[in-house]
Amino acid sequence: MLTNKRSSRYSHVGILVGLAGIAIGIVTGFLVGVSPLLIGLPIFAVAVVVWFFGKFEQAVIGLLVLRSALDTFSAQQIPSAFAVGLSGLALLYVAVSLLTNQAIKVDRFWWFFAGWVALQGMWVVLLPLGGLGLDGTYLLEGVREWTRLFSWLMVYLLVMQLKGKLKPQTVITALFLSLVIPLTVSSMQMFLPPSLLPSFLAQGSVNTGELESASRIRGTLGHPSTFATFLLLFIALTCWKIGNTPKRWPWLCLLGLLAFFFVSTKALTMTAMLFVFVLVMIVPKLNLVNLIGGFLLLGLVIILFASTEFGRERLGSLADTPLLNPDIEIWRAILLSWTDGNSFNWRIAQWHFMWEAWKNSPLLGYGLNTASYLTVLKNEAHNDYLRALAEGGIVGFTTFLIFLAAQVYRLINLMSAARNNRSQQNFCFILLAVFTAILLGMLTDNIWKHTTLLFYWWLSLAVAGWDWDEIGNSQQMDRSPLSH
């Protein structure tokens, strides 16, 4: 009986491999017809699939670590190809598991996540049908955005398959390898003249209406703000490591290094996010050591930020906005935004135009990833809540808020359930502090477009939901974040 079951499993896998071989053969023939140079792509794909199934744990960790180095090749569509390829590997893994009667590990939140992603597909379907504020011309934008959301779901799914095979601490520690290439490139951008750097490393994206400086570093992530949020997440993970390891000094050194690079991005919104993160971290465990440590970290960041001409200019520009100057009315700020180069006044103008655009399609909006086409400024919303309202209407905005609230609920629930494992509880608390900062940053920036940050966010959230006692964690230290 057992032999028959095994034979059946191997038969199913053999059929699947055969079909995959036929598909690869067809694709190879097509690519050769387009360009003989592309014949190597299917061969590379086969090698990746063999590696993926032969060394599953190492392959998944390797792919997760690799993601932080890819955004610098956005012009070549490498990050998009990576997202599609990773999603394909996840679906292939599910298919093989189902054919071989192996369990697929998911949790309740994954099902909620999957339902939300599926619901977002409604805006992709409605766009060519004329049910939204724009027509089918923008269908490709919606498909790209939905594919991006779907790739996050697949990241969560793949990480869940490591549950019970690797310790959560091992996975989290391995993620720090993702810092190697971005920090190396950042050091080159900081200390080497642009003439000695490849063009794709020396140049960054420039947003219309925002003050930019050649001195702002961006690592491999394309924009200083994107790099800053990525660093913020790893600052948080470093704080967790400091509280859960007997050897703190290497992690304290790493924390100082990350803070240095964080300040060098010169991203004011991200500095406010760091302030919120530290505030959430120290308030529940308020004691002298935590208070001093938090203020030292914030003081270091503020001093370094204000010590540069660019930083002082950004802080000084706040005085020429309605936020700090009551004599400047909204309409005057909008008019000034065309000439004064003040990024805050520019945001006010963009938000006003975005709000007016939403009024023309209030219920269902204009479709996924269409915000940059809705105003005369032709740029992103720089407010994720307003973007969700304009792109999804009242319906999409409501689902977006529910999705954000579900993540907060998930972390609080995990913290409550992990009372017997302080390491897991602290990790969930760290993520909650990061997410609180993200919610703030969404008010003035395009955090939801920071794909690399959210890539690592979703895999961290997946690990947070594991059973941390499943693989002997009895020797793990139980300390609070930033505790003494």
N, C-alpha and C positions, 0 to 999 in steps of 0.2 A: 504493500500500500504506500509506504514511504517512498519507494523507488518510483512508483507511478506519479506521485505528486512532484517529485524532483524532475522527472522527465517532462512533465507538463510545464513546469516553470521554465526549464531550459528551452523547451519548444517555443513558448511565448517570447522569451528573450531573443531566440534565434529569428523568429518572424520579425520582431521589432528591429533587430540589427539589419536584417535583409532589406526591410523597407527603408531604413535610414541610408543603407548603401545605395539603393536605387535613387533616393532623393539627392544624395551627394553627387551621384553620377550625372543626374540631369543638370544640377546646378553647375557642376564642373564644365559640362559641355556648353552651357549658356555663357559662362564666364570666359571660356576660351574663345568663343565667338565674338565676345565684346573686346577682349584684350588677352593675348597669350600670357601677359604678366600676372593676370589674376588667377592663374591655375593653382598658385600656391595657397590661396585662401581656403579651399576645401581641405587640402592636406593639413593645414594648420588647425582647422576646425576638428578634424578627426583626431589629431594629436591631443587637443584640449579635452575632447570627450573621453578618450582613453585614460588620460591623466585624472580627469574628474571622477570617473568611476573606480579607477584603480587605487587612487590615494585620496579618498573623498574628503577626510578631515583636513589634510594638508592643502588640498586644492581649494576648498571653501575659504580657509583662512588666507591663503595666498591671494585669491581674487579679492577678498575684502580689503586686504592691505594695499593691493595695487590701485584701488580706486582713487586714492588721494593724489596720484601722480598724473592723472589723465586729462584734467580740465585744460591744461595748457595746450592740448591738441584739439580744442573744440572746433577750430576752423576746418580740421580734417574729419570732423564728425566721429572722432574716436570715442568720446564719452557716450554718445548715443548708440554706437555699435556695441560698446561694452554692456550697456543696459539691456539691449535686445538679446545679446548673446547670453548674458547671465539669466535672463528670464527664460530663454530657450533651454538652458541647462537645468533650471529648476523644474520646468514642465516635463522635460525628458526624465528627470529623476522620479517625478511623481508617476509617470507612465510605467517606468520599469518597476517601481515599487508595487503598483497595482497589479501588474502582470505576474509578479513573483510572490504575491500575497504578503508583502512586507508592510508593516505599519508606517503610516505617514504621520509625523508628530506635528500637531497644531494645538493652539489653545483657543479659548473663547474670544479673546481679543482679535486673533487672526481672522476669525469668521466675521466679526464686526468690521474689521479693516477691509476684508474682501467685499462685503456688502456695500461699503461706502465707495470703494473703487468702482464696483459695478454700476452704482448709481450715477457716478460721474460720467459714465459712458452715455447717459441719456442726452447730455449736452452735445456730444459728438454726433449722435444720431439726429437730433433735432436741427442741427445747423444746416445740412443740405436740404432738409425738408421745409425750410422757411419758417421754423417755429421760434427763431431767435432774432435778435436785433441786427445780425449780419447774415450774409448769404453763404452759399457753399464755397465761395472763393477761399474762405479761411478754414476749410475743413482740415487741411494738412496741419495747421497749427493746433487744432483740437486733438487730432490723432497723436501728435508728438507729445502733448501734455499728458494725455491719458496713458500713453506708453510709459512716460516717466513715473506716473503714479503707480502703475502696475509693476514696474521694476522694483519699487520699494516693497510692495507686497511680496514679491518673490525673494527679495533679500531676507525679509522676516521669515519666510517659509524655509529657506535654506539654512539659516542660523538655527531654527528650531530642530532641524535634523541632526544637529550636533549635540543636542540634549542627551545626557546619559553617556556620551562618548568622550567628552572633554569636560574638565572642570570649568565652571563659569569664570573663575579667576584666571585660568589659563587663556581663555578666549580674550578677556579684557586686556590682559597684559600683552598679548600678541598684537592687539590693535595699535599699540604704541609704535610698532614698526612703520605704521602709516605716516609717521612724522618725519622719517628719515629724509625722503626725497624733497618734500615741501620745505623743510627747514634748511636743507642744503642749498636749494635754489634760492631761498630767501637770503641766505648769507651771501650768495653770489650777487644778487640784486643790490644788496646793501653796501658791499665793500668793493665790487668791481665796477669799472666804468661801463656804461651801456655799450660802447664800441667793442668790448671784449665778450659780450654776451650774444648768444643767438637771438635773432629778432623775436622769436616766439616766447623767449624768456624775458627780454628787456622791455617789451611792450605790454601794456595792460589795456583793458577796455576802459573807455572814457565815456561817462554819461553826460549828456547835454545838460547844462545848468549846474553841474557840480564842480566844485573846486578840485582840481587834481594837481598832483605834484609828482615829479619824477622820483622823488625820494621815498614815496610810499611803496612798501613792498607788498607783493601779492603771492609769493611762492609759486606753486603750480596751479593755483585756483582761479586765475584770470582777473580777479578784482580784489582790491584790498579788503573790502567789507566781507566778501565771501571767505577770504582767508582768515579774517578776524573771528568770525563765528565758528569756523572749524577749530581754531586755536582755543576758543572759549570752551568748547566741549571737552577738549583734551586737558585744559586747565582743571576742569571739574573732575575728570577721571584721575588726574594726578593727585588732587586733594583726597580722593577716595583711597588711592594707593598709600598716601602718607598715613592715613588713619588705620591701615590694615596690613602693615608690614613692619617687622622689627628693625629693618634698616631704612631709616627715613632719609638720611642725608642725600642719597642719589636722587630721590624723588623731589626733595626740596630744591636741589640744584636744577632739576628739570623744570620745576615750577617757576623759578626765577628766569630761566631761559625762555620759557613760553610767554611769560609776562613781558619780557623785553621785545620779543617778536610781535606780540599783540599790540604793544604801544606803537611799534614802528609801522603798523598799518595805518595809523593816524585816522581811525574811523571813530568819529565822535559818538554815533549811535551805539556802536559796539562797546564803547567805554561805559555808557549808561547801562547797557546790558550786564557788564561785569559788575557794576555797582549793585544792581538788583540781585545778581547771583550771590555775591558775598553777603548782602543783607539777609537773604533767605537762609543762607548757610549758618550765620552766627546767631540769629534771633532765637531759635529753639534751644540752642545750647549756649546761652549767653553766660559767659564767664570772662574773667580778666584775660586769660590766654587767648581765647577765641576772638575777643574784642580787639586786642592788640594786633593779633595776626591779621584779622580782616582789614583794619585800618592801615596797617603797614603795606599790605598788598595794594589797596586802593590809593594810598598816598604815593606809592612808587609809580603807579600807572599815571596818576594825574600830574605828578611832577615831570615825568618823562614826556608826557604829551604836551604840557605847557612850555617845556624847555625849547621846543622847536618853533621856528617862525610860522610854519604851516599850522601847527597846533594853536598858537596864539591867534592866528588869523581866523581859524574856525570858531574859537571861543568868542572872539570879538564880534564876529558876524551875527551872533545871537542878539546883540543889542540893537540891530537894525531890522528886527522882526517884530510882529505883533505880540510875540511871546513875552518879550522883555521890554518892549517899548509901546505903551498904550497910545502914543500919539500916531502910530502907524496903523491905519485901518487895513482891512483885508484887501480892498480893491487897490489901495496904494501898494501893498506888498506884491500883488499880482502884477501890477504895472512895472514895479521896480525889478521884478524877477527877470525881465527881458534884457536888462542892462547892467545890473549890479553884480552879477555873478554869485549872489548869495544863495547857497543851496537850500536854505530854509525857506526863503521867499519863493524859490522855484517850486518847492514841494507844495506850498500853499496854493500856488497857481495850478499845479497838476491836480491836486485834490479837488479844487473847485471845478475844473473842466471834467474830471472823472465823475463827480457827483451829478453834474448837469447831463452828462451822457447817459448815466444810469436812469434818469427820469424818463428817457425815451423808450426804455425797455425794462420796466421795473420788476416784473414777475420772474422772468427766466433769464434776463440779461442777454449777453452777446455771444457767449461760448467760451470754452476753455482757451486760455493763453491769448486772448484778444485785447488785453488791456492796453498794449502799446499802440493799438490802432484807433483808439477811441477819442483821443484828444489832439489838439493842434500841436502839442509838444512832442507827439510821437515817441513816447517813452513809457517805461513801466510805471505802475501806480505809485510805488514807494510807500505803500500802505496796504498790507495784505488783506486787511478787513475790507477796505474800500474796493480792492481788486476783486475779492470774492463776491461782493455785492454787485459790481458792474458786470463781471463775467458770468455769474450764475443767477443774478437777480435775487429776489427775496428768498426763493426756494433754495438756491445754491448757497447763499449766505447762511441760512439756517442750518443746512447740513454741515457747512464748514465749522460753525460754532459748536455743533453737537460733536463733531469729530475731535475738535480740540478739547472739549470738556471730557470726552471719553478717555483721552490720554491722561488727564489729571486724575480722573477717577481710578483708572487702572493703576497708576503709581501709588495712590493713597491706599488702595485695596491691597496691593502687594506689600506695602510697608506694614499694614495691619496684620497680614497673614504671616509675616516673617519675623515675628517677635522673638522666636527662639534662635534666629540666625541674625546677629547684629551686622555681620558683613553684608548680607543681602539687603537688610533694612537700610543701612547707610548708603548702599549703592542706589537704591530706589529714591532715597531722599536727595542724593546728589543730582539724579536725573530730574527730579521735581524742581529743584532750584534752577537747573539749566532751562527747563521748559518755561518756568516763570519769566526768566530773562528773555526767552524767545518770544513769548507773548507780548512783552513790552516792545522788543525790537520790531515786531510786525507793524507797530503803529507808524513808523517813519521809514521803513526800509522794505526791501523785497526778500525777506527771510525765506518765504516759501519757494523762492527760486534758487535758494542756495542748496543745490542738489547734493553736493558732497557732505555738507553738514547733516542733512536729513538722511542720507545713506547710512552714516554712522549712528545717527540717532535711532533709526529703526532697528538696527542690529543690536544696539545697546538695550533698547526696550524689550527685544525678544529675549536676550540673555537675562534680563531682570526677572522675567516670568518663569525661569527654570526652577526646578527643585534643587536648591543649592546644597541640600544634604544628601542628594542621590549618590554622589561619588565622594566618599570620605572627606569631608571638610572639617572634621573634628579638630584638626590642628590649626585651622585658620584663626587668626587673632580677631577678637571682637572689640574694636575700638570705634569711637564715634569720629566723624570727619573733623579734622582740625582739633581733635581732643589732645589733652596733655597726658 
